């Protein structure tokens, strides 16, 4: 299959870059493979999801401990 694009755009600053690049030269954002619109896909930050789940669980535990324990 032939390549559809010869360059891609950063998802944050819209700067053009090579298809092989995985980091934007302008803003320093990590950029994934190109999507159907010629823009590099944004990498998923799993640490933020993990920390949010831990914070919600901690808040739930605190509410249980503060209001529902004798």
N, C-alpha and C positions, 0 to 999 in steps of 0.2 A: 504494500500500500504506500503510495506516495505521501510525503508530508504535506499537510494542508497549509501550514504556516512556516515562515522563515524566522520569525521573531515572536516574542510574547511581551505582554505588558505586566507591570507590577500591579497587584491588586490594591495597594495602598496609594502610591503616588502616580500611577499610570505611566511610568517611564518605560521606554522600550528596552529590551535586553535580549540576549541570545537565548535560543531554546535550551541550551545546555546549562545555563546559569541556574543556580538554586538560591542565590541571594542577590537582592537588588543593590546595585552600586549607588543609587541615589539615597535611599532611605534605610537600607540594611535589613529589610524584611525578608523572611524566608519565603520563597516562592516555589510552588509545586509545578507539576506538569500543566501544559496549556489546556484550557477548556475549549468548548465550541465557539466561543466569542473572541478567542485570541488573548485572553487574560489568564495569567498564571493562577492556579488554585491556591487558596490559603491553607496553610498547615493547621491541623487541629491541635490545640494546646490541651492535652489530657490532664496535666497537673492542675489546671484551674477547675476542671470538673471534679477531680478527686478532692481538692480542698473545699469546694462548695458542698459536696456531700458530707464531708467530715464536719464542717461548720453547722450544717443543718441538723445532723445527728447529735452534735454536742448541744445545740440549742434545745432540741427535743428532750434530751436527757436532763438538762438543767430545769426545764419546765416540769418534767415528771418529778424530779427530786425536790424542787422548791414548793410545789403545790399539791402533790398527790402522795407524798410519804408522810406517815404520822410523826 
